[in-house]
Amino acid sequence: MDERCKKIRRKRILKQDAWQEYEIKYTNTIDVGDSISVDDVLETVHHFRAIDYVIDIAEDELTEEIIKHLHYILKHDTKDSMLGMVCSW
């Protein structure tokens, strides 16, 4: 591949990266054919962490603190948390 082709390819990749960054930042989506909400991806990962937490505390008595911590695990780093709808308790 000659230098001209390499430069064109680099510019195309940079434009794609810039567009993906724009989508994530301003539309809160990831385009993989169909747009997927970044929050959906985060909450899916957080659900696995929440299940691990529930398994770890399965023998404990259910308390308000546990429920609040589960809510935090599910929602931290999402748009809701940035709007102040999630507390760290």
C-alpha atoms as a printed R data frame, in Angstrom:
   type eleno elety resid chain resno       x       y      z
1  ATOM     1    CA   MET     A     1   0.000   0.000  0.000
2  ATOM     2    CA   ASP     A     2   1.506   3.339 -0.975
3  ATOM     3    CA   GLU     A     3   1.720   6.366  1.347
4  ATOM     4    CA   ARG     A     4  -1.257   8.123 -0.247
5  ATOM     5    CA   CYS     A     5  -3.514   5.134  0.403
6  ATOM     6    CA   LYS     A     6  -2.266   4.890  3.980
7  ATOM     7    CA   LYS     A     7  -3.069   8.572  4.607
8  ATOM     8    CA   ILE     A     8  -6.557   8.197  3.161
9  ATOM     9    CA   ARG     A     9  -7.163   5.114  5.294
10 ATOM    10    CA   ARG     A    10  -5.914   6.883  8.453
11 ATOM    11    CA   LYS     A    11  -8.213   9.849  7.785
12 ATOM    12    CA   ARG     A    12 -11.171   7.519  7.289
13 ATOM    13    CA   ILE     A    13 -10.415   5.707 10.556
14 ATOM    14    CA   LEU     A    14 -10.042   9.010 12.432
15 ATOM    15    CA   LYS     A    15 -13.406  10.203 11.090
16 ATOM    16    CA   GLN     A    16 -15.053   6.943 12.167
17 ATOM    17    CA   ASP     A    17 -13.499   7.215 15.632
18 ATOM    18    CA   ALA     A    18 -14.608  10.828 15.945
19 ATOM    19    CA   TRP     A    19 -18.157   9.895 14.931
20 ATOM    20    CA   GLN     A    20 -18.278   7.014 17.437
21 ATOM    21    CA   GLU     A    21 -17.009   9.304 20.176
22 ATOM    22    CA   TYR     A    22 -19.674  11.865 19.240
23 ATOM    23    CA   GLU     A    23 -22.416   9.220 19.372
24 ATOM    24    CA   ILE     A    24 -21.338   7.987 22.785
25 ATOM    25    CA   LYS     A    25 -20.962  11.480 24.227
26 ATOM    26    CA   TYR     A    26 -24.003  13.249 22.759
27 ATOM    27    CA   THR     A    27 -26.534  10.548 21.907
28 ATOM    28    CA   ASN     A    28 -25.470   8.039 24.568
29 ATOM    29    CA   THR     A    29 -25.536   5.203 22.020
30 ATOM    30    CA   ILE     A    30 -23.108   2.785 20.406
31 ATOM    31    CA   ASP     A    31 -23.709   1.995 16.744
32 ATOM    32    CA   VAL     A    32 -23.227  -1.681 15.944
33 ATOM    33    CA   GLY     A    33 -25.787  -1.851 13.172
34 ATOM    34    CA   ASP     A    34 -28.604  -0.914 15.536
35 ATOM    35    CA   SER     A    35 -27.858   1.792 18.056
36 ATOM    36    CA   ILE     A    36 -27.438   0.437 21.571
37 ATOM    37    CA   SER     A    37 -27.735   2.650 24.626
38 ATOM    38    CA   VAL     A    38 -24.505   2.946 26.608
39 ATOM    39    CA   ASP     A    39 -26.631   2.762 29.766
40 ATOM    40    CA   ASP     A    40 -28.039  -0.597 28.614
41 ATOM    41    CA   VAL     A    41 -24.515  -1.958 28.226
42 ATOM    42    CA   LEU     A    42 -23.450  -0.635 31.639
43 ATOM    43    CA   GLU     A    43 -26.567  -1.902 33.384
44 ATOM    44    CA   THR     A    44 -26.074  -5.344 31.848
45 ATOM    45    CA   VAL     A    45 -22.546  -5.508 33.255
46 ATOM    46    CA   HIS     A    46 -23.783  -4.120 36.569
47 ATOM    47    CA   HIS     A    47 -26.469  -6.824 36.776
48 ATOM    48    CA   PHE     A    48 -23.757  -9.491 36.816
49 ATOM    49    CA   ARG     A    49 -21.990  -7.645 39.622
50 ATOM    50    CA   ALA     A    50 -25.267  -7.289 41.529
51 ATOM    51    CA   ILE     A    51 -25.936 -11.029 41.265
52 ATOM    52    CA   ASP     A    52 -22.429 -11.724 42.608
53 ATOM    53    CA   TYR     A    53 -23.153  -9.380 45.512
54 ATOM    54    CA   VAL     A    54 -26.482 -11.098 46.246
55 ATOM    55    CA   ILE     A    55 -24.756 -14.492 46.264
56 ATOM    56    CA   ASP     A    56 -22.116 -13.156 48.665
57 ATOM    57    CA   ILE     A    57 -24.736 -11.853 51.125
58 ATOM    58    CA   ALA     A    58 -27.382 -14.545 50.644
59 ATOM    59    CA   GLU     A    59 -27.272 -15.588 54.303
60 ATOM    60    CA   ASP     A    60 -27.544 -12.012 55.627
61 ATOM    61    CA   GLU     A    61 -30.793 -10.404 56.683
62 ATOM    62    CA   LEU     A    62 -32.213  -8.115 53.996
63 ATOM    63    CA   THR     A    63 -31.861  -4.496 55.068
64 ATOM    64    CA   GLU     A    64 -32.496  -1.094 53.582
65 ATOM    65    CA   GLU     A    65 -28.735  -0.631 53.262
66 ATOM    66    CA   ILE     A    66 -28.449  -3.787 51.126
67 ATOM    67    CA   ILE     A    67 -31.275  -2.644 48.849
68 ATOM    68    CA   LYS     A    68 -29.677   0.781 48.434
69 ATOM    69    CA   HIS     A    69 -26.313  -0.799 47.697
70 ATOM    70    CA   LEU     A    70 -27.897  -3.040 45.043
71 ATOM    71    CA   HIS     A    71 -29.469   0.032 43.451
72 ATOM    72    CA   TYR     A    72 -26.077   1.728 43.452
73 ATOM    73    CA   ILE     A    73 -24.398  -1.308 41.869
74 ATOM    74    CA   LEU     A    74 -26.992  -1.333 39.066
75 ATOM    75    CA   LYS     A    75 -27.090   2.377 38.321
76 ATOM    76    CA   HIS     A    76 -23.639   3.873 39.025
77 ATOM    77    CA   ASP     A    77 -21.911   5.452 36.005
78 ATOM    78    CA   THR     A    78 -25.199   5.600 34.077
79 ATOM    79    CA   LYS     A    79 -27.046   8.669 32.889
80 ATOM    80    CA   ASP     A    80 -29.318   8.389 35.942
81 ATOM    81    CA   SER     A    81 -26.337   8.795 38.262
82 ATOM    82    CA   MET     A    82 -25.200  11.869 36.373
83 ATOM    83    CA   LEU     A    83 -28.656  13.370 36.845
84 ATOM    84    CA   GLY     A    84 -28.343  12.860 40.589
85 ATOM    85    CA   MET     A    85 -30.832   9.992 40.699
86 ATOM    86    CA   VAL     A    86 -28.358   7.565 42.275
87 ATOM    87    CA   CYS     A    87 -26.789   8.034 45.691
88 ATOM    88    CA   SER     A    88 -23.646   6.310 46.868
89 ATOM    89    CA   TRP     A    89 -25.075   5.789 50.367
